[in-house]
């Protein structure tokens, strides 16, 4: 009986993880199509794509790998969710950006932006709540914070740096970036407890995850 329950719970966690990552990437893709501003890390990804070539999704994957390598000196543990995170999200970003037609009208662009921000918030609760490993950028923030600075301060410094570099490279820093920064914390805070799946060995504190950085 216990084994059956454990298998059911694991299947649910895996489904929730994958669905959350797909929707997260789709949310970024919608923000990208709106052309009104991106989350800080994606400003960097877009800037690199503009200067070097490739797609935002591809650069999301490549930067995730670089960030994950930075975990080793921090001795951060990772899980299946960590590895699936950057692969699924990067592909979902590019597929969404390619499939959504040119919005044209301003109200459509705003709808894409607001829908994207909301979708990122909801899906963040899903993939984090699955408790199968944090995203590369989340793990970097928590790893650094364990050595002194708070998560909020660590997040602010990291995102300010990547946002500045991304903007200088040509990434879109706009009103959408500001809306994302203001809205994402409350949305994740609301949905994370509702999506969190309790496990015997891992429980997440909703207040610890102020922003998923992929």
C-alpha positions in Angstrom: 0.0 0.0 0.0 2.8 2.4 0.9 4.7 1.6 -2.2 1.6 2.3 -4.4 1.0 5.6 -2.7 4.7 6.5 -3.2 4.6 5.7 -6.9 1.4 7.7 -7.3 2.9 10.6 -5.6 6.1 10.4 -7.7 4.1 10.3 -10.9 2.1 13.3 -9.8 5.3 15.2 -8.9 6.9 14.4 -12.3 3.8 15.4 -14.2 3.5 18.6 -12.2 7.2 19.4 -12.7 7.1 18.9 -16.5 3.9 20.8 -17.0 5.1 23.6 -14.8 8.4 23.9 -16.7 6.6 23.9 -20.1 4.2 26.7 -18.9 7.0 28.6 -17.4 8.8 28.7 -20.7 5.6 29.5 -22.5 5.1 32.5 -20.2 8.5 33.8 -21.1 7.8 33.3 -24.8 4.6 35.4 -24.4 6.5 38.2 -22.8 9.1 38.0 -25.5 6.4 38.3 -28.2 4.9 41.3 -26.4 8.2 43.2 -26.9 7.4 45.2 -23.7 10.1 43.9 -21.5 11.5 40.6 -20.1 12.5 39.2 -16.8 16.1 40.1 -15.9 17.8 36.8 -16.9 15.9 36.8 -20.2 17.0 40.3 -21.0 20.5 38.8 -20.8 19.5 35.8 -23.0 17.9 38.1 -25.6 20.9 40.4 -25.5 23.3 37.5 -26.2 21.1 36.3 -29.0 21.1 39.8 -30.5 24.9 40.2 -30.4 26.1 36.6 -31.0 23.2 34.9 -32.7 20.9 32.0 -31.8 17.6 32.1 -29.9 16.6 33.3 -26.5 15.7 29.7 -25.6 19.1 28.5 -26.7 20.9 31.1 -24.6 18.6 30.3 -21.7 19.9 26.7 -21.9 23.6 27.7 -22.3 23.5 30.2 -19.4 21.8 27.6 -17.2 24.6 25.2 -17.8 27.2 27.9 -16.9 25.2 28.7 -13.7 24.9 25.1 -12.8 28.7 24.7 -13.0 28.9 27.5 -10.4 27.0 25.2 -8.0 30.0 22.9 -7.5 32.1 25.2 -5.3 28.9 26.1 -3.4 28.3 22.3 -2.9 24.6 22.7 -3.7 22.6 19.4 -4.2 20.6 19.1 -7.4 17.8 16.9 -8.6 16.0 15.7 -11.7 14.0 19.0 -11.7 17.3 20.9 -11.9 18.3 19.1 -15.1 14.9 19.2 -16.7 14.5 22.8 -15.8 16.8 24.5 -18.4 16.2 21.9 -21.2 12.4 22.1 -21.1 12.1 25.8 -20.4 14.5 26.8 -23.2 12.7 24.7 -25.8 9.3 26.0 -24.6 10.4 29.6 -24.9 11.4 29.2 -28.5 8.4 27.2 -29.5 6.0 29.7 -27.9 7.8 32.7 -29.5 7.6 31.0 -32.9 4.0 29.8 -32.7 2.4 33.0 -31.4 1.7 35.3 -34.3 2.8 38.9 -34.4 0.5 40.7 -31.9 0.3 43.9 -33.9 -2.2 45.9 -31.8 -1.0 47.4 -28.5 -3.8 45.8 -26.4 -2.7 42.4 -27.7 0.9 43.0 -26.7 -0.3 44.0 -23.2 -2.4 40.9 -23.0 0.6 38.7 -23.9 2.7 40.5 -21.3 0.3 40.3 -18.5 -0.7 36.7 -19.4 3.0 35.8 -19.5 3.8 37.2 -16.1 0.8 35.5 -14.6 1.6 32.2 -16.3 5.2 32.4 -15.0 4.0 32.9 -11.5 1.5 30.0 -11.5 3.9 27.6 -13.2 6.7 28.6 -10.8 4.5 27.3 -7.9 4.0 24.1 -9.9 7.6 23.2 -10.6 9.0 24.4 -7.3 6.1 22.7 -5.5 7.0 19.3 -7.1 10.1 19.2 -4.8 12.3 17.6 -7.4 15.1 20.1 -7.4 15.4 23.9 -7.8 16.3 25.6 -11.1 19.9 26.5 -11.8 19.5 30.2 -10.9 17.4 29.4 -7.8 20.1 27.1 -6.6 22.8 29.7 -7.2 20.9 32.3 -5.1 20.2 29.9 -2.2 23.8 28.6 -2.3 25.2 32.1 -2.1 22.8 33.1 0.6 23.9 30.2 2.8 27.2 31.9 3.1 26.0 35.2 4.5 23.7 37.5 2.4 20.0 37.0 2.4 18.2 35.5 -0.6 16.5 38.8 -1.3 19.8 40.7 -1.4 21.5 37.9 -3.4 18.6 37.9 -5.9 18.7 41.7 -6.2 22.5 41.9 -6.9 22.5 38.9 -9.3 19.5 40.2 -11.3 20.7 43.8 -11.3 24.0 42.6 -12.9 22.4 40.3 -15.5 19.8 42.9 -16.3 22.4 45.6 -16.8 24.6 43.4 -19.0 21.6 42.2 -21.0 20.4 45.7 -21.6 23.8 46.8 -22.8 23.9 43.9 -25.2 20.5 44.9 -26.6 18.0 43.0 -24.5 14.5 44.5 -24.0 14.3 46.2 -20.6 10.9 47.8 -20.5 7.7 48.2 -18.6 7.2 44.5 -18.6 10.4 44.0 -16.7 9.1 46.3 -14.0 5.7 44.7 -13.9 7.4 41.3 -13.6 9.6 42.4 -10.7 6.6 43.8 -8.8 4.0 41.0 -9.5 6.0 37.8 -9.6 6.7 37.5 -5.8 3.1 37.8 -4.7 1.9 35.5 -7.5 4.4 32.8 -6.5 3.7 33.3 -2.8 0.0 32.6 -3.4 0.3 29.6 -5.7 3.4 27.8 -4.2 1.6 26.5 -1.1 -1.3 25.3 -3.2 1.0 23.3 -5.5 3.5 22.1 -3.0 3.5 18.3 -2.6 4.7 17.1 0.8 7.4 14.4 0.8 9.0 12.6 3.6 12.4 14.1 2.9 11.7 17.5 1.5 9.5 20.4 2.4 9.6 23.9 0.9 9.1 27.1 2.7 7.0 29.4 0.4 8.7 32.5 1.8 12.1 31.2 0.7 11.3 31.4 -3.0 10.7 35.0 -3.8 11.4 34.6 -7.5 12.2 31.7 -9.8 15.1 32.6 -11.9 15.3 29.4 -14.0 
